[in-house]
Each structure stands twice: as structure tokens, then as C-alpha cells.
Amino acid sequence: MTESVVQLRCSIKHDSWGKVGSHSRAAQYWSKTPGTGAIDESQHYSEFDGQMWFGTYPSVPTYVMSTGEVLQDFVKKNPQLVGKSVLDRFGAEIPFLPKILSFSKALPLQIHPHKKLAEKLHQVDPKKFGDANHKPEIAIALSKFELFAGWKPLKDIEALMKLKPLERFPPEHEKFDDETLMLTCKSMLSAPPSEISETVRALQSLPESNFGAYSYIPGMLGRLSKQYTECDSGNLVATLLMNYLTLGPGDAVFVPADSIHAYLEGDIVECMARSDNVLNTGFCPRAERDSYALFTRALTFQPHSPQDCLLPRKKSDKGLNGKTDVYAPPIEEFNVLSTCLGGGETETHKAILGPSLMIIGKGEGKMNIPGKTIDLHEGHVYFIGQGVALDFSTEKGMQLFRPYVE
């Protein structure tokens, strides 16, 4: 009889933007996986499990620990584990990809194409754009999390563009609307490196009071310039046009398809629709950047305030003892449960009618399923088939995250 709950084997990546040694939450989780080595305090640790993708995306497979079988093969052989509704809509697949990211410098300024554009790009260049799906995503902070996401309010951008060093960028328009913003963004992305560098230096020379509510801009320009040189166009787009947010553990953002974003520093649980399509145009080497014309063509212009980027958590009816919250983005591919237990507390997740993936984010405890008790430890990852109720208990405290679809 096929097991409905199996532990998964994960690995690690060492991108230069990752946090060093045990400062990385990704490294901490990886080191707790049975069979892995010790953390090297001189190494950068960026993403848990290749790209810490527990799903069934073919380029970054995840393995069933007990058998070594690729999770994608396991699910395809046992389609009953995803449930009828998911099977009818998505096939014998897990339609989402969770991962853990730990980063100490800005990730590329990027967007993920919406479905129509993804289909076209996949048809034209299937090697670069390996699927025809969109990639909306959420990010849940595990530590202090800094990021750029979405656009500042238009009136605020318009005011900033009146600063002397920026007068060259906005086009002549009767009013500053989303089209003006798009053209301004395009102008910044296409500007020669010398012009970007000159503008960055000129902005840094201005008093902070000139930037109104955005007094962080000169300091942020200096911080980003040290990471990717002062001639990187991402410096201007991120600091001047985008919302800058600082989140605490448990706070989350939702990034719709085609919404501009760049994560700056922190440790997060990220979950996204099952795709690997991305367009980058800043905070990366020029040779790795995509066409700024394609990038700006794909952009959407929501959200337009920091508050609109945030994804609230609410109590979930999946947790019968009231210890479980849910992050529910406005998409069909997934929700994410978050259960936090204090010492001696218990929780029951009622049966979910679709597949889920679970990572233990903190602490340890036990999980009872029909006929079996499983010891849970920080960093352990599990696939859970549809229709299984889970009982959790802990002596000292435990936190877990569980993306699911049904």
C-alpha cells in the first residue's frame, strides 16, 4: 500500500548572494536533514534543496528519502494522492513550488511573465522559458525581511521626479499616470551606465530632507551601489519608483504575475505557482539581463502602495484547535498554513482534499497519522497526500509551514 506521508530529501545552493554559514536559515535547515554534512562557516548558503523546490518541477527534482525516488515520479505513479479536483485541473502534479531563501544582498530586479506572455515566450525560446505558466508568489518572513515590491504611489513618484538630478527621465506628459511611470522606468533601464552613475552620485549629494517621506533614498543608493556598482540601473528603479518594505517574522507579501520586485535581505519561506520563468533587468551582470523593452512591456502597475503588497494571515478552519493561520493569495494554485505551538500544546489539521508539502520551521514535536507516529525536527520536509488528518504535539514548542491546494 502506498504511503500518503513521506519525508523528502533536500540539498543546498551556494549562490554569492546567500548568507554566510550558520547565519543562513537555509543552511540551518539543510544541516538538520539526515545524511548531510556540517555547516561550513566560510560558505554562502542561499537556497535549500537546489532551489529548495519541494514540488515536482522537473529541472530541480526532490526525492523521497526512504526510496530515493524522484517526487515527480512518485506522484505520477500515485495520482490518487493529489485528489480528484487537483487531478482534473492540474494533472498528477503539485501545482506549487515552495522554497527557503536566505540572502544578504539584493536578488535580481525581476518580474515573472503572466500566462499569455509565458506561452508566447515558451514557444519562441523554450530553452530559456521552460514552461508556459505564470508565477505569482508569496514570501513569508522568517527573520527581518527587506524588499522592494510594487510601485510607490504615483503622486509620490511624480514629486521625486522633480528633483534636479532626475529631470532627464520623465517624458513630457500632461499628467503622471501609469503610462508615464512605464516610460520613466524604461528610460532608467535603458540609460547609459555613466548616466546612471552620475545620477546616483548627484542624488546622494542632496540633503535627506529633499526626499520627503523617502529620506532613506540616499543611504539606500549607497548600500546598493556597493553591492552591484553605482551604474546598475536597478539602483534608480528600486529606490525611486518601488515600495521599500521591512517585514518581521510571520509578515508576508503577495507578488502577482508581472509585478516588479527585488528581495534585499532576510530569510523567507517562498511559495509560487509551478513555473521557472523570469525576466531580470537589474542587480545582476549586464550579460544576464533581459531586454528592457520586453521587461517593460510585461510590467503591470499594481500594487501602487506598500499596504497593497502585504498579504494578511487569518485563522484557518483547517486547524481544529485554533493554532493555525492561513496565507491565502488570490490565486488557485495554493494557500499556505502556518501552525505555531507553545510547549505542551497540540493541534489537529483536518484532512485536506489535495496534496501538501510541509517544512518544520522551528522546534520539534510529533505528528500522528493513522497507524504511525512521526518525529518532527527543524528543517525536515514532508509530502502529504490528500485526505489525511494530522495530529501535532510538542513538549517545547514547534512551528511549521504547509502549502497546499485542493
LUMTI-771996 format. One line per field, with one value per residue (C-alpha): residue number from 1; residue in three letters; z, y, x. Coordinates in nm, 2 decimals, decimal comma, padded with zeros to 4 digits, always signed. Example, Ala and Ser with C-alpha at 12.3 -4.5 7.8 and 13.67 -1.06 7.14 Angstrom:
// LUMTI-771996
pos: 1 | 2 .
code: Ala | Ser .
pz: +00,78 | +00,71 .
py: -00,45 | -00,11 .
px: +01,23 | +01,37 .
// end
This chain:
// LUMTI-771996
pos: 1 | 2 | 3 | 4 | 5 | 6 | 7 | 8 | 9 | 10 | 11 | 12 | 13 | 14 | 15 | 16 | 17 | 18 | 19 | 20 | 21 | 22 | 23 | 24 | 25 | 26 | 27 | 28 | 29 | 30 | 31 | 32 | 33 | 34 | 35 | 36 | 37 | 38 | 39 | 40 | 41 | 42 | 43 | 44 | 45 | 46 | 47 | 48 | 49 | 50 | 51 | 52 | 53 | 54 | 55 | 56 | 57 | 58 | 59 | 60 | 61 | 62 | 63 | 64 | 65 | 66 | 67 | 68 | 69 | 70 | 71 | 72 | 73 | 74 | 75 | 76 | 77 | 78 | 79 | 80 | 81 | 82 | 83 | 84 | 85 | 86 | 87 | 88 | 89 | 90 | 91 | 92 | 93 | 94 | 95 | 96 | 97 | 98 | 99 | 100 | 101 | 102 | 103 | 104 | 105 | 106 | 107 | 108 | 109 | 110 | 111 | 112 | 113 | 114 | 115 | 116 | 117 | 118 | 119 | 120 | 121 | 122 | 123 | 124 | 125 | 126 | 127 | 128 | 129 | 130 | 131 | 132 | 133 | 134 | 135 | 136 | 137 | 138 | 139 | 140 | 141 | 142 | 143 | 144 | 145 | 146 | 147 | 148 | 149 | 150 | 151 | 152 | 153 | 154 | 155 | 156 | 157 | 158 | 159 | 160 | 161 | 162 | 163 | 164 | 165 | 166 | 167 | 168 | 169 | 170 | 171 | 172 | 173 | 174 | 175 | 176 | 177 | 178 | 179 | 180 | 181 | 182 | 183 | 184 | 185 | 186 | 187 | 188 | 189 | 190 | 191 | 192 | 193 | 194 | 195 | 196 | 197 | 198 | 199 | 200 | 201 | 202 | 203 | 204 | 205 | 206 | 207 | 208 | 209 | 210 | 211 | 212 | 213 | 214 | 215 | 216 | 217 | 218 | 219 | 220 | 221 | 222 | 223 | 224 | 225 | 226 | 227 | 228 | 229 | 230 | 231 | 232 | 233 | 234 | 235 | 236 | 237 | 238 | 239 | 240 | 241 | 242 | 243 | 244 | 245 | 246 | 247 | 248 | 249 | 250 | 251 | 252 | 253 | 254 | 255 | 256 | 257 | 258 | 259 | 260 | 261 | 262 | 263 | 264 | 265 | 266 | 267 | 268 | 269 | 270 | 271 | 272 | 273 | 274 | 275 | 276 | 277 | 278 | 279 | 280 | 281 | 282 | 283 | 284 | 285 | 286 | 287 | 288 | 289 | 290 | 291 | 292 | 293 | 294 | 295 | 296 | 297 | 298 | 299 | 300 | 301 | 302 | 303 | 304 | 305 | 306 | 307 | 308 | 309 | 310 | 311 | 312 | 313 | 314 | 315 | 316 | 317 | 318 | 319 | 320 | 321 | 322 | 323 | 324 | 325 | 326 | 327 | 328 | 329 | 330 | 331 | 332 | 333 | 334 | 335 | 336 | 337 | 338 | 339 | 340 | 341 | 342 | 343 | 344 | 345 | 346 | 347 | 348 | 349 | 350 | 351 | 352 | 353 | 354 | 355 | 356 | 357 | 358 | 359 | 360 | 361 | 362 | 363 | 364 | 365 | 366 | 367 | 368 | 369 | 370 | 371 | 372 | 373 | 374 | 375 | 376 | 377 | 378 | 379 | 380 | 381 | 382 | 383 | 384 | 385 | 386 | 387 | 388 | 389 | 390 | 391 | 392 | 393 | 394 | 395 | 396 | 397 | 398 | 399 | 400 | 401 | 402 | 403 | 404 | 405 | 406 .
code: Met | Thr | Glu | Ser | Val | Val | Gln | Leu | Arg | Cys | Ser | Ile | Lys | His | Asp | Ser | Trp | Gly | Lys | Val | Gly | Ser | His | Ser | Arg | Ala | Ala | Gln | Tyr | Trp | Ser | Lys | Thr | Pro | Gly | Thr | Gly | Ala | Ile | Asp | Glu | Ser | Gln | His | Tyr | Ser | Glu | Phe | Asp | Gly | Gln | Met | Trp | Phe | Gly | Thr | Tyr | Pro | Ser | Val | Pro | Thr | Tyr | Val | Met | Ser | Thr | Gly | Glu | Val | Leu | Gln | Asp | Phe | Val | Lys | Lys | Asn | Pro | Gln | Leu | Val | Gly | Lys | Ser | Val | Leu | Asp | Arg | Phe | Gly | Ala | Glu | Ile | Pro | Phe | Leu | Pro | Lys | Ile | Leu | Ser | Phe | Ser | Lys | Ala | Leu | Pro | Leu | Gln | Ile | His | Pro | His | Lys | Lys | Leu | Ala | Glu | Lys | Leu | His | Gln | Val | Asp | Pro | Lys | Lys | Phe | Gly | Asp | Ala | Asn | His | Lys | Pro | Glu | Ile | Ala | Ile | Ala | Leu | Ser | Lys | Phe | Glu | Leu | Phe | Ala | Gly | Trp | Lys | Pro | Leu | Lys | Asp | Ile | Glu | Ala | Leu | Met | Lys | Leu | Lys | Pro | Leu | Glu | Arg | Phe | Pro | Pro | Glu | His | Glu | Lys | Phe | Asp | Asp | Glu | Thr | Leu | Met | Leu | Thr | Cys | Lys | Ser | Met | Leu | Ser | Ala | Pro | Pro | Ser | Glu | Ile | Ser | Glu | Thr | Val | Arg | Ala | Leu | Gln | Ser | Leu | Pro | Glu | Ser | Asn | Phe | Gly | Ala | Tyr | Ser | Tyr | Ile | Pro | Gly | Met | Leu | Gly | Arg | Leu | Ser | Lys | Gln | Tyr | Thr | Glu | Cys | Asp | Ser | Gly | Asn | Leu | Val | Ala | Thr | Leu | Leu | Met | Asn | Tyr | Leu | Thr | Leu | Gly | Pro | Gly | Asp | Ala | Val | Phe | Val | Pro | Ala | Asp | Ser | Ile | His | Ala | Tyr | Leu | Glu | Gly | Asp | Ile | Val | Glu | Cys | Met | Ala | Arg | Ser | Asp | Asn | Val | Leu | Asn | Thr | Gly | Phe | Cys | Pro | Arg | Ala | Glu | Arg | Asp | Ser | Tyr | Ala | Leu | Phe | Thr | Arg | Ala | Leu | Thr | Phe | Gln | Pro | His | Ser | Pro | Gln | Asp | Cys | Leu | Leu | Pro | Arg | Lys | Lys | Ser | Asp | Lys | Gly | Leu | Asn | Gly | Lys | Thr | Asp | Val | Tyr | Ala | Pro | Pro | Ile | Glu | Glu | Phe | Asn | Val | Leu | Ser | Thr | Cys | Leu | Gly | Gly | Gly | Glu | Thr | Glu | Thr | His | Lys | Ala | Ile | Leu | Gly | Pro | Ser | Leu | Met | Ile | Ile | Gly | Lys | Gly | Glu | Gly | Lys | Met | Asn | Ile | Pro | Gly | Lys | Thr | Ile | Asp | Leu | His | Glu | Gly | His | Val | Tyr | Phe | Ile | Gly | Gln | Gly | Val | Ala | Leu | Asp | Phe | Ser | Thr | Glu | Lys | Gly | Met | Gln | Leu | Phe | Arg | Pro | Tyr | Val | Glu .
pz: +00,00 | -00,10 | +00,19 | +00,20 | +00,41 | +00,31 | +00,42 | +00,14 | +00,09 | +00,02 | -00,07 | -00,08 | -00,31 | -00,26 | -00,46 | -00,38 | -00,26 | +00,01 | +00,38 | +00,52 | +00,73 | +01,01 | +00,97 | +00,68 | +00,77 | +00,46 | +00,59 | +00,93 | +00,77 | +00,54 | +00,82 | +01,00 | +00,70 | +00,77 | +00,58 | +00,53 | +00,65 | +00,89 | +00,80 | +00,66 | +00,82 | +00,52 | +00,26 | +00,13 | +00,17 | -00,05 | -00,13 | +00,04 | -00,19 | -00,52 | -00,52 | -00,22 | -00,45 | -00,28 | -00,57 | -00,89 | -01,13 | -01,35 | -01,35 | -00,97 | -00,85 | -00,49 | -00,37 | -00,14 | +00,14 | +00,21 | -00,15 | -00,34 | -00,59 | -00,76 | -00,60 | -00,95 | -01,04 | -00,70 | -00,76 | -01,12 | -01,02 | -00,74 | -00,88 | -00,61 | -00,37 | -00,53 | -00,52 | -00,79 | -00,80 | -00,83 | -01,08 | -01,30 | -01,30 | -01,29 | -01,36 | -01,14 | -01,03 | -00,73 | -00,88 | -00,65 | -00,55 | -00,20 | -00,11 | +00,16 | +00,06 | +00,27 | +00,11 | +00,23 | -00,09 | -00,34 | -00,57 | -00,93 | -01,01 | -01,18 | -01,29 | -01,38 | -01,71 | -01,70 | -01,87 | -02,22 | -02,24 | -02,09 | -02,36 | -02,63 | -02,48 | -02,43 | -02,79 | -02,92 | -02,68 | -02,49 | -02,37 | -02,17 | -02,09 | -01,99 | -01,93 | -02,04 | -01,69 | -01,48 | -01,15 | -00,88 | -00,55 | -00,18 | +00,07 | +00,44 | +00,66 | +00,89 | +01,01 | +00,94 | +00,57 | +00,35 | +00,00 | -00,29 | -00,43 | -00,65 | -00,71 | -00,49 | -00,52 | -00,84 | -00,67 | -00,46 | -00,77 | -00,95 | -00,67 | -00,66 | -01,04 | -00,99 | -00,81 | -01,03 | -01,10 | -01,22 | -01,46 | -01,75 | -01,70 | -01,70 | -02,05 | -02,14 | -02,03 | -01,93 | -01,61 | -01,43 | -01,48 | -01,53 | -01,89 | -01,77 | -01,50 | -01,76 | -01,98 | -01,68 | -01,58 | -01,94 | -01,96 | -01,64 | -01,75 | -02,09 | -01,97 | -02,03 | -01,72 | -01,70 | -01,68 | -01,41 | -01,21 | -01,25 | -01,13 | -00,83 | -00,71 | -00,76 | -00,56 | -00,28 | -00,26 | -00,18 | +00,18 | +00,30 | +00,36 | -00,01 | -00,04 | +00,19 | +00,34 | +00,15 | +00,34 | +00,31 | -00,06 | -00,05 | +00,21 | +00,01 | -00,31 | -00,13 | +00,00 | -00,34 | -00,52 | -00,30 | -00,40 | -00,77 | -00,86 | -00,89 | -01,26 | -01,22 | -01,34 | -01,06 | -00,82 | -00,96 | -01,04 | -00,70 | -00,47 | -00,66 | -00,82 | -00,59 | -00,24 | +00,01 | +00,29 | +00,61 | +00,75 | +01,07 | +01,12 | +01,01 | +00,79 | +00,42 | +00,08 | -00,23 | -00,57 | -00,86 | -01,20 | -01,38 | -01,06 | -01,02 | -00,71 | -00,57 | -00,24 | -00,05 | +00,27 | +00,50 | +00,53 | +00,39 | +00,30 | -00,06 | -00,25 | -00,61 | -00,89 | -01,07 | -01,32 | -01,36 | -01,60 | -01,50 | -01,66 | -01,49 | -01,57 | -01,27 | -00,98 | -01,20 | -01,46 | -01,78 | -01,98 | -01,77 | -01,82 | -02,04 | -02,29 | -02,11 | -02,39 | -02,31 | -01,94 | -01,95 | -02,20 | -01,95 | -01,65 | -01,47 | -01,25 | -00,94 | -00,65 | -00,60 | -00,22 | +00,04 | +00,21 | -00,11 | -00,12 | +00,22 | +00,25 | +00,58 | +00,77 | +00,91 | +01,13 | +00,93 | +00,97 | +00,88 | +01,24 | +01,48 | +01,80 | +01,67 | +01,64 | +01,26 | +01,04 | +00,66 | +00,40 | +00,11 | -00,20 | -00,47 | -00,70 | -00,74 | -00,71 | -00,34 | +00,02 | +00,30 | +00,65 | +00,94 | +01,28 | +01,58 | +01,91 | +02,25 | +02,49 | +02,57 | +02,30 | +02,03 | +01,70 | +01,45 | +01,08 | +00,94 | +00,61 | +00,31 | -00,03 | -00,22 | -00,19 | +00,05 | +00,14 | +00,50 | +00,65 | +01,02 | +01,06 | +01,43 | +01,73 | +01,73 | +01,81 | +01,69 | +01,41 | +01,44 | +01,13 | +01,10 | +01,22 | +01,26 | +01,48 | +01,31 | +01,50 | +01,36 | +01,37 | +01,24 | +00,87 | +00,80 | +00,49 | +00,41 | +00,12 | +00,24 | +00,02 | +00,01 | +00,27 | +00,57 | +00,91 | +01,11 | +01,49 | +01,61 | +01,96 | +02,11 | +02,45 | +02,40 | +02,10 | +01,72 | +01,41 | +01,07 | +00,73 | +00,50 | +00,14 | +00,00 | -00,28 | -00,30 .
py: +00,00 | +00,34 | +00,57 | +00,90 | +01,08 | +01,06 | +01,25 | +01,43 | +01,47 | +01,83 | +01,98 | +02,33 | +02,60 | +02,83 | +03,15 | +03,45 | +03,64 | +03,39 | +03,44 | +03,31 | +02,99 | +02,94 | +03,29 | +03,14 | +02,98 | +02,77 | +02,63 | +02,56 | +02,36 | +02,18 | +02,07 | +01,91 | +01,68 | +01,33 | +01,24 | +01,60 | +01,75 | +02,03 | +02,39 | +02,55 | +02,89 | +03,03 | +02,92 | +03,12 | +02,93 | +03,07 | +02,81 | +02,49 | +02,18 | +02,31 | +02,59 | +02,44 | +02,34 | +02,06 | +02,04 | +01,84 | +02,08 | +01,86 | +02,08 | +02,07 | +01,73 | +01,64 | +01,29 | +01,06 | +00,99 | +00,63 | +00,51 | +00,77 | +00,81 | +01,14 | +01,30 | +01,38 | +01,01 | +00,91 | +01,14 | +01,04 | +00,67 | +00,75 | +01,01 | +00,93 | +01,12 | +01,46 | +01,42 | +01,44 | +01,82 | +01,88 | +01,59 | +01,74 | +02,09 | +02,03 | +01,67 | +01,44 | +01,73 | +01,95 | +02,29 | +02,50 | +02,53 | +02,62 | +02,70 | +02,87 | +03,16 | +03,33 | +03,63 | +03,91 | +04,12 | +04,22 | +03,95 | +04,05 | +04,31 | +04,09 | +04,00 | +03,67 | +03,68 | +03,63 | +03,32 | +03,47 | +03,61 | +03,30 | +03,09 | +03,32 | +03,32 | +02,94 | +02,89 | +03,13 | +03,03 | +02,71 | +02,67 | +03,00 | +02,99 | +02,63 | +02,63 | +02,82 | +02,90 | +03,22 | +03,25 | +03,46 | +03,41 | +03,49 | +03,54 | +03,48 | +03,63 | +03,40 | +03,68 | +04,06 | +04,08 | +04,38 | +04,40 | +04,62 | +04,53 | +04,71 | +05,08 | +05,39 | +05,60 | +05,79 | +06,13 | +06,04 | +05,93 | +06,25 | +06,46 | +06,27 | +06,31 | +06,69 | +06,66 | +06,82 | +06,50 | +06,32 | +06,58 | +06,39 | +06,08 | +06,15 | +06,20 | +06,50 | +06,41 | +06,61 | +06,41 | +06,15 | +05,82 | +05,46 | +05,52 | +05,79 | +05,56 | +05,28 | +05,53 | +05,66 | +05,31 | +05,23 | +05,54 | +05,45 | +05,09 | +05,20 | +05,48 | +05,45 | +05,33 | +05,67 | +05,85 | +05,62 | +05,66 | +06,04 | +06,04 | +05,82 | +06,05 | +06,36 | +06,22 | +06,11 | +06,47 | +06,61 | +06,65 | +06,37 | +06,63 | +06,68 | +06,33 | +06,39 | +06,07 | +05,88 | +06,01 | +05,66 | +05,70 | +05,85 | +05,58 | +05,30 | +05,42 | +05,39 | +05,04 | +04,91 | +05,07 | +04,87 | +04,55 | +04,60 | +04,92 | +05,26 | +05,22 | +04,94 | +05,07 | +04,87 | +05,13 | +05,40 | +05,19 | +05,02 | +05,32 | +05,58 | +05,40 | +05,10 | +05,04 | +04,96 | +04,74 | +04,59 | +04,29 | +04,10 | +03,72 | +03,60 | +03,90 | +03,82 | +03,98 | +03,87 | +03,93 | +03,89 | +03,78 | +04,07 | +04,26 | +04,41 | +04,30 | +04,26 | +04,10 | +04,27 | +04,09 | +03,82 | +03,46 | +03,37 | +03,09 | +03,15 | +02,97 | +03,02 | +02,87 | +02,59 | +02,78 | +02,89 | +03,18 | +03,51 | +03,84 | +04,01 | +04,36 | +04,49 | +04,38 | +04,13 | +04,13 | +04,31 | +03,99 | +03,82 | +04,10 | +04,05 | +04,31 | +04,62 | +04,66 | +04,31 | +04,38 | +04,70 | +04,55 | +04,28 | +04,51 | +04,56 | +04,87 | +04,73 | +04,74 | +05,11 | +05,14 | +04,94 | +04,84 | +04,68 | +04,45 | +04,29 | +03,95 | +03,92 | +03,59 | +03,48 | +03,20 | +02,88 | +02,63 | +02,36 | +02,39 | +02,24 | +02,38 | +02,74 | +02,73 | +02,75 | +03,06 | +03,07 | +03,29 | +03,29 | +03,48 | +03,55 | +03,26 | +02,90 | +02,72 | +02,73 | +02,86 | +02,83 | +02,71 | +02,83 | +02,64 | +02,77 | +02,57 | +02,65 | +02,39 | +02,13 | +02,25 | +02,04 | +02,10 | +01,89 | +01,96 | +01,82 | +01,62 | +01,84 | +01,73 | +01,79 | +01,75 | +01,95 | +01,99 | +02,07 | +02,21 | +02,23 | +02,58 | +02,57 | +02,33 | +01,97 | +01,75 | +01,46 | +01,40 | +01,13 | +00,99 | +00,67 | +00,38 | +00,58 | +00,84 | +01,05 | +01,25 | +01,60 | +01,82 | +02,16 | +02,16 | +01,83 | +01,83 | +01,60 | +01,53 | +01,47 | +01,32 | +01,42 | +01,31 | +01,26 | +01,42 | +01,52 | +01,54 | +01,75 | +01,77 | +01,92 | +01,94 | +02,25 | +02,43 | +02,39 | +02,59 | +02,45 | +02,58 | +02,38 | +02,49 | +02,31 | +02,30 | +02,14 .
px: +00,00 | +00,14 | +00,23 | +00,04 | +00,30 | +00,67 | +00,98 | +01,17 | +01,54 | +01,67 | +02,00 | +02,16 | +02,28 | +02,58 | +02,50 | +02,72 | +02,41 | +02,34 | +02,40 | +02,73 | +02,75 | +02,50 | +02,36 | +02,16 | +01,83 | +01,86 | +02,19 | +02,04 | +01,75 | +01,98 | +02,22 | +01,92 | +01,84 | +01,96 | +02,28 | +02,40 | +02,73 | +02,81 | +02,77 | +03,09 | +03,11 | +03,31 | +03,04 | +02,75 | +02,42 | +02,13 | +01,86 | +01,76 | +01,72 | +01,87 | +01,63 | +01,46 | +01,19 | +00,99 | +00,75 | +00,75 | +00,92 | +01,15 | +01,46 | +01,51 | +01,39 | +01,30 | +01,35 | +01,15 | +01,40 | +01,31 | +01,34 | +01,54 | +01,26 | +01,20 | +00,89 | +00,75 | +00,77 | +00,61 | +00,32 | +00,26 | +00,26 | +00,01 | -00,23 | -00,48 | -00,26 | -00,35 | -00,72 | -00,98 | -01,02 | -00,65 | -00,61 | -00,88 | -00,73 | -00,36 | -00,30 | -00,08 | +00,13 | +00,19 | +00,09 | +00,31 | +00,68 | +00,79 | +01,15 | +01,36 | +01,57 | +01,85 | +02,01 | +02,24 | +02,24 | +01,97 | +01,83 | +01,78 | +01,52 | +01,26 | +00,91 | +00,75 | +00,55 | +00,18 | +00,03 | -00,03 | +00,32 | +00,47 | +00,30 | +00,45 | +00,80 | +00,80 | +00,70 | +00,97 | +01,25 | +01,17 | +01,53 | +01,52 | +01,15 | +01,10 | +00,72 | +00,41 | +00,28 | +00,27 | +00,44 | +00,26 | +00,43 | +00,42 | +00,71 | +00,67 | +00,94 | +01,14 | +01,36 | +01,38 | +01,30 | +01,38 | +01,25 | +01,13 | +00,79 | +00,53 | +00,53 | +00,52 | +00,20 | +00,21 | +00,19 | +00,50 | +00,70 | +00,59 | +00,73 | +01,06 | +01,10 | +01,11 | +01,44 | +01,71 | +01,92 | +01,60 | +01,46 | +01,61 | +01,40 | +01,02 | +00,87 | +00,66 | +00,31 | +00,01 | -00,03 | +00,19 | -00,01 | +00,09 | +00,20 | +00,43 | +00,56 | +00,63 | +00,82 | +01,01 | +01,11 | +01,21 | +01,42 | +01,61 | +01,66 | +01,80 | +02,02 | +02,39 | +02,59 | +02,77 | +02,44 | +02,31 | +02,63 | +02,62 | +02,26 | +02,33 | +02,61 | +02,40 | +02,12 | +02,35 | +02,48 | +02,13 | +02,01 | +01,78 | +01,51 | +01,48 | +01,33 | +01,03 | +00,89 | +01,16 | +01,47 | +01,62 | +01,69 | +02,05 | +02,16 | +01,99 | +02,16 | +02,50 | +02,41 | +02,30 | +02,60 | +02,84 | +02,66 | +02,62 | +02,82 | +02,66 | +02,60 | +02,34 | +02,00 | +01,83 | +01,96 | +01,73 | +01,43 | +01,42 | +01,49 | +01,29 | +01,00 | +00,93 | +00,80 | +01,06 | +00,93 | +01,08 | +00,88 | +00,91 | +00,88 | +00,54 | +00,46 | +00,41 | +00,38 | +00,20 | +00,37 | +00,12 | +00,24 | +00,42 | +00,46 | +00,81 | +01,01 | +01,36 | +01,43 | +01,71 | +01,80 | +01,65 | +01,53 | +01,19 | +00,96 | +00,86 | +00,58 | +00,49 | +00,29 | +00,47 | +00,70 | +01,06 | +01,00 | +01,17 | +01,28 | +01,57 | +01,69 | +01,89 | +02,11 | +02,28 | +02,56 | +02,46 | +02,52 | +02,24 | +01,98 | +01,68 | +01,56 | +01,44 | +01,18 | +01,04 | +01,06 | +00,87 | +00,62 | +00,54 | +00,50 | +00,18 | +00,13 | -00,03 | +00,01 | +00,07 | +00,13 | +00,32 | +00,00 | -00,13 | +00,18 | +00,11 | -00,07 | -00,26 | -00,27 | -00,61 | -00,72 | -00,77 | -01,06 | -00,81 | -00,67 | -00,92 | -00,75 | -00,71 | -00,33 | -00,32 | -00,32 | -00,35 | -00,19 | -00,44 | -00,33 | -00,60 | -00,49 | -00,60 | -00,26 | -00,20 | -00,26 | +00,00 | -00,09 | +00,13 | +00,10 | +00,28 | +00,27 | +00,40 | +00,53 | +00,28 | +00,03 | -00,14 | -00,31 | -00,51 | -00,52 | -00,83 | -00,80 | -00,72 | -00,86 | -00,54 | -00,16 | +00,05 | +00,42 | +00,53 | +00,85 | +00,93 | +01,05 | +01,13 | +01,14 | +01,04 | +00,75 | +00,54 | +00,29 | +00,03 | -00,12 | -00,34 | -00,12 | +00,20 | +00,38 | +00,65 | +00,91 | +00,94 | +01,26 | +01,35 | +01,43 | +01,25 | +01,03 | +00,73 | +00,49 | +00,14 | -00,12 | -00,49 | -00,73 | -00,50 | -00,58 | -00,27 | -00,23 | +00,06 | +00,21 | +00,52 | +00,69 | +00,90 | +00,73 | +00,72 | +00,64 | +00,55 | +00,46 | +00,23 | +00,15 | -00,15 | -00,41 | -00,75 .
// end
